[in-house]
């Protein structure tokens, strides 16, 4: 059973308590006992917490760093939490796209909307957790969740799997064989590279930009296909 980790970041204590209670009520209704909730009164304390949350409910209007600034810093450091903004301003939804927000909720909170958002979020987390690959290294093997893989590259006879935490796993195999083991979130942007579309931050001058400032090549003939794959991936993810 997965342990779900929630963070609530709001400078209004009553609103933070309300969100936490709604999470608790929802998890009780779903009969899910393995979860934890941590509350933060400002963005700075959230950023200094070390992260590791699955879902973050983030107030937009706070003292600096406000919600958007906090979200931007989280994304730049490679945090893949599902960000759910809580705001009184409906127009903030447009800014939320820039930091890949999963959803946004308008105050005062609507019970039905909150429940639907939680349904989608937990379903997304379950899908992330299920899909894995097994990497064989001699007599040993390692199970790698696909959600943790940023990109893969082949050099000579070896494949190097670059994970979101900065670690790299290398083993002997062909990229074509690995390609058959992954799912639709991965795109072959170059004959030597396979990238997780969930980590792509943009494409410019023949390079795919990734969260930690890394760049990997995209073949000139594959740039248009990459953009189409990104749009399709985002549409499927948000449906």
Secondary structure, DSSP 8 states (H G I E B T S, - for coil): ---EEEEEE-S-HHHHHHHHHHHHHHHHHTT---EEEEEESSHHHHHTT----SEEEEESS-SSS-HHHHHHHHHHTT---EEEEEES-TTHHHHHGGGT-SEEEESS--HHHHHHHHHHHHHHHHHHHH-EEEEEETTEEEEEEGGGEEEEEEETTEEEEEETTS-EEEEE--HHHHHHHS-TTEEEEETTEEEEGGGEEEEETTEEEETTS-EEE--GGGHHHHHHHHHHHHHHHH-
